[in-house]
């Protein structure tokens, strides 16, 4: 079985070790992972927020470039608002890619 991996809303990585069961395998902040942190996918979603499957076939950098080009073609004002948020100047495209990947997973 291919081990699927997921990121939770904190950026921690969970690995599916058997169908429907996850094990915490990496913390985003680099702190050690306890060996007994296992739960069902449903419990992980409830306790750790939405899960985004790590998909090697969906390269986030390529998705970001594609999304930028697509939105710029559709509506340049929306593109500029995402690329350089009004008042903050923050580039929100990386967040939009994460949202896209969540929607992608939910549509499966």
C-alpha positions as YAML, in Angstrom:
chain: A
units: angstrom
residues:
- id: 1
  name: UNK
  ca: [0.00, 0.00, 0.00]
- id: 2
  name: UNK
  ca: [1.23, 3.45, -0.86]
- id: 3
  name: UNK
  ca: [1.34, 5.61, 2.26]
- id: 4
  name: UNK
  ca: [-0.71, 8.75, 1.74]
- id: 5
  name: UNK
  ca: [0.33, 11.83, 3.67]
- id: 6
  name: UNK
  ca: [-1.66, 14.82, 4.87]
- id: 7
  name: UNK
  ca: [-0.92, 18.26, 6.34]
- id: 8
  name: UNK
  ca: [-3.18, 19.60, 9.08]
- id: 9
  name: UNK
  ca: [-3.98, 23.28, 9.65]
- id: 10
  name: UNK
  ca: [-0.81, 23.66, 11.79]
- id: 11
  name: UNK
  ca: [1.40, 22.26, 9.02]
- id: 12
  name: UNK
  ca: [2.04, 18.97, 10.84]
- id: 13
  name: UNK
  ca: [2.37, 15.86, 8.65]
- id: 14
  name: UNK
  ca: [0.23, 12.75, 9.15]
- id: 15
  name: UNK
  ca: [0.87, 9.43, 7.39]
- id: 16
  name: UNK
  ca: [-1.79, 6.83, 6.67]
- id: 17
  name: UNK
  ca: [-0.35, 3.57, 7.99]
- id: 18
  name: UNK
  ca: [-3.48, 1.52, 7.30]
- id: 19
  name: UNK
  ca: [-6.71, 2.48, 5.52]
- id: 20
  name: UNK
  ca: [-8.43, 5.26, 7.45]
- id: 21
  name: UNK
  ca: [-5.79, 5.44, 10.21]
- id: 22
  name: UNK
  ca: [-3.18, 8.19, 10.58]
- id: 23
  name: UNK
  ca: [0.04, 8.54, 12.53]
- id: 24
  name: UNK
  ca: [1.66, 11.93, 13.25]
- id: 25
  name: UNK
  ca: [5.06, 11.71, 11.54]
- id: 26
  name: UNK
  ca: [6.41, 15.27, 11.50]
- id: 27
  name: UNK
  ca: [5.69, 18.49, 13.36]
- id: 28
  name: UNK
  ca: [5.91, 21.77, 11.46]
- id: 29
  name: UNK
  ca: [7.72, 23.44, 14.36]
- id: 30
  name: UNK
  ca: [10.38, 20.71, 14.49]
- id: 31
  name: UNK
  ca: [9.46, 19.46, 17.96]
- id: 32
  name: UNK
  ca: [9.70, 15.71, 18.58]
- id: 33
  name: UNK
  ca: [6.82, 13.45, 17.58]
- id: 34
  name: UNK
  ca: [5.35, 11.08, 20.14]
- id: 35
  name: UNK
  ca: [5.16, 7.44, 19.01]
- id: 36
  name: UNK
  ca: [1.60, 7.09, 20.28]
- id: 37
  name: UNK
  ca: [-0.04, 9.87, 18.26]
- id: 38
  name: UNK
  ca: [-2.38, 7.81, 16.07]
- id: 39
  name: UNK
  ca: [-6.03, 8.31, 15.21]
- id: 40
  name: UNK
  ca: [-8.62, 7.89, 12.49]
- id: 41
  name: UNK
  ca: [-8.77, 10.38, 9.61]
- id: 42
  name: UNK
  ca: [-12.10, 11.61, 10.97]
- id: 43
  name: UNK
  ca: [-10.66, 12.23, 14.45]
- id: 44
  name: UNK
  ca: [-7.64, 14.01, 12.97]
- id: 45
  name: UNK
  ca: [-9.98, 16.34, 11.05]
- id: 46
  name: UNK
  ca: [-12.00, 17.09, 14.19]
- id: 47
  name: UNK
  ca: [-8.98, 17.58, 16.47]
- id: 48
  name: UNK
  ca: [-6.50, 19.19, 14.04]
- id: 49
  name: UNK
  ca: [-8.63, 20.98, 11.46]
- id: 50
  name: UNK
  ca: [-8.92, 20.34, 7.75]
- id: 51
  name: UNK
  ca: [-6.42, 17.93, 6.24]
- id: 52
  name: UNK
  ca: [-4.79, 18.53, 2.87]
- id: 53
  name: UNK
  ca: [-3.40, 15.48, 1.12]
- id: 54
  name: UNK
  ca: [0.21, 15.86, 0.05]
- id: 55
  name: UNK
  ca: [0.07, 15.03, -3.62]
- id: 56
  name: UNK
  ca: [3.39, 14.59, -5.42]
- id: 57
  name: UNK
  ca: [1.49, 14.79, -8.72]
- id: 58
  name: UNK
  ca: [0.19, 18.26, -7.73]
- id: 59
  name: UNK
  ca: [3.31, 20.38, -7.34]
- id: 60
  name: UNK
  ca: [2.34, 23.42, -5.20]
- id: 61
  name: UNK
  ca: [4.83, 25.74, -6.95]
- id: 62
  name: UNK
  ca: [3.43, 24.81, -10.36]
- id: 63
  name: UNK
  ca: [-0.12, 25.21, -9.05]
- id: 64
  name: UNK
  ca: [0.73, 28.67, -7.73]
- id: 65
  name: UNK
  ca: [2.17, 29.77, -11.09]
- id: 66
  name: UNK
  ca: [-0.88, 28.37, -12.88]
- id: 67
  name: UNK
  ca: [-3.33, 30.01, -10.49]
- id: 68
  name: UNK
  ca: [-1.58, 33.40, -10.84]
- id: 69
  name: UNK
  ca: [-1.75, 33.23, -14.64]
- id: 70
  name: UNK
  ca: [-5.35, 32.01, -14.64]
- id: 71
  name: UNK
  ca: [-6.68, 34.67, -12.25]
- id: 72
  name: UNK
  ca: [-4.73, 37.43, -14.04]
- id: 73
  name: UNK
  ca: [-6.38, 36.35, -17.29]
- id: 74
  name: UNK
  ca: [-9.86, 36.27, -15.70]
- id: 75
  name: UNK
  ca: [-9.75, 39.46, -13.68]
- id: 76
  name: UNK
  ca: [-6.61, 41.57, -13.34]
- id: 77
  name: UNK
  ca: [-7.95, 43.54, -10.33]
- id: 78
  name: UNK
  ca: [-8.58, 40.31, -8.40]
- id: 79
  name: UNK
  ca: [-5.11, 39.11, -9.37]
- id: 80
  name: UNK
  ca: [-3.49, 42.30, -8.06]
- id: 81
  name: UNK
  ca: [-5.54, 42.09, -4.84]
- id: 82
  name: UNK
  ca: [-4.31, 38.55, -4.22]
- id: 83
  name: UNK
  ca: [-0.73, 39.25, -5.25]
- id: 84
  name: UNK
  ca: [-0.37, 42.37, -3.12]
- id: 85
  name: UNK
  ca: [-3.17, 42.69, -0.58]
- id: 86
  name: UNK
  ca: [-4.61, 46.16, -0.09]
- id: 87
  name: UNK
  ca: [-3.25, 47.74, 3.04]
- id: 88
  name: UNK
  ca: [-1.05, 44.77, 3.95]
- id: 89
  name: UNK
  ca: [0.97, 44.18, 0.79]
- id: 90
  name: UNK
  ca: [0.90, 40.46, 1.62]
- id: 91
  name: UNK
  ca: [0.96, 37.95, -1.24]
- id: 92
  name: UNK
  ca: [-2.06, 35.71, -0.62]
- id: 93
  name: UNK
  ca: [-1.53, 33.32, -3.53]
- id: 94
  name: UNK
  ca: [0.15, 30.65, -1.34]
- id: 95
  name: UNK
  ca: [-3.03, 30.60, 0.81]
- id: 96
  name: UNK
  ca: [-5.15, 30.29, -2.32]
- id: 97
  name: UNK
  ca: [-3.10, 27.27, -3.44]
- id: 98
  name: UNK
  ca: [-3.73, 25.62, -0.04]
- id: 99
  name: UNK
  ca: [-7.45, 26.35, -0.43]
- id: 100
  name: UNK
  ca: [-7.43, 24.92, -3.94]
- id: 101
  name: UNK
  ca: [-5.78, 21.72, -2.69]
- id: 102
  name: UNK
  ca: [-8.40, 21.39, 0.08]
- id: 103
  name: UNK
  ca: [-11.20, 21.84, -2.48]
- id: 104
  name: UNK
  ca: [-9.46, 19.31, -4.75]
- id: 105
  name: UNK
  ca: [-9.36, 16.75, -1.96]
- id: 106
  name: UNK
  ca: [-12.98, 17.40, -0.95]
- id: 107
  name: UNK
  ca: [-14.15, 16.88, -4.53]
- id: 108
  name: UNK
  ca: [-12.72, 13.35, -4.64]
...
